[in-house]
Amino acid sequence: MADALRGDKRKGKVRTPGICALLGLKPFTPHDLRRTGATLAGDLGFDDAWIAKCLDHAASKKTEIVVPTVTGKVYNHSKRMKEKRAVLDGVAAELRRIIGKAPVTAVDPKLRLAA
């Protein structure tokens, strides 16, 4: 994805221009998009633990109790889909508001699982 965004360079020579160059955008990375999404979710008031789950980061604290990261990596295989869905739906709604698109309504529940 990074090459698609920034293009492919070999020995300082551009072999394939990236999407950013083609669209006249300042170059950015996939990590920049993750950071922007996490910041937006935080601005919308979502809990840091929920945002961390969306980013697939291991939680180290849970309501002021330190939880060893091995618990999340080895023993707890729950993906916290409800929390992830709440955060991602909130971010999607805010992005739609920013770009002026109407909110999405009544989605088939079977399709939501695939998304």
N, C-alpha and C positions, 0 to 999 in steps of 0.2 A: 504494500500500500504506500509505503514511503516513496518508493521509486515512481509509482504512478502519480503521486502528488508533486514531487520535486523534479522528476525527470531522471534520465539515465546519463551519467557522465563517465567518460573514460579518459584518463590522462588530461583532465581539464577541458576536454572537448565534449559538447553536448551531442549525444547520439540520438536521444529521443526527448523532446520537451515534455515537461510534466503538465498535469492539469492546471496547476497554479499559474504557470507561465502562459498556457493557452487561454486562460480566463483573465489574465492580467491581475492576479491576486498575489499578495505578499506570500512567499513560501511558508508553509506550516507542515507539521508532522501529525501522524495519527495520535501521538501522545498529547499534542495540543488539543485535539478534539476531545480526548478523555478528560483532560483538565477542565476544559470549558464546560463539558456536560456535568462534571462533579460540582463545579462552582455554581452553575445554574441551579442544580438540585439543592445545594446548600442555601442559595438565595431564596428558593421556594419554601424553605423551612424543613426540609427532610433531615432526619437524624443522620449523623456521620456514620453510624454503624450500618444503616441501610445503604448509604451511598457506597461505603466500602464493599458491601456485598455485590453491588452492581458492577464494581470494578474488579471483582473477584480477589479482593484483598482479605487477608486473614485478620479477624478481629482480635485485638489483644486485651481489650477491656469490655466488660459487660456490666452495666449498672454499678460502677465503682469497684467491681471485683475483677482482679486480673485473671484472665483465662489463658492457660498455656496455648500457644498457637498449634501445638500438636493436636489439641482437641478438635479444632476446626479442620485440620488437614487429614487426620487419621480417623477420628471416631464420629464426628458429626457430619454426615453426608447430606444433610438438608441444604437445599439451595436457596431457601428463603424466597421462594418465587412470589409470594404475595407482596413482600416488602419491595423486591426488585420491580415488580409490575407497577406498584404505586409510584415509585420514584421515576421510572421510565415513562409512565403515562403522564406524570406531572411535567417532566422535561419536554415531552412531545407536545403537550398542550401549550406550554410557554413558547416553544419554537414556532408553532403554528400561529400564535398570537403575534409574535414578532414579525413574521413574514406576511401576516394578513390573511391567512387561510382559515376557513371555518373549522371548528373542532370536529373530530371524527365521532360519529354516533353509531350506536347499535352494530357492533361487530360480532360476527359469528364466533362463539366461544372456542370452537375447534380451530379456527384460524389463529386466534390469539396465542394458542400454545405453540404453533409453528413459528410465530413471529419471535 
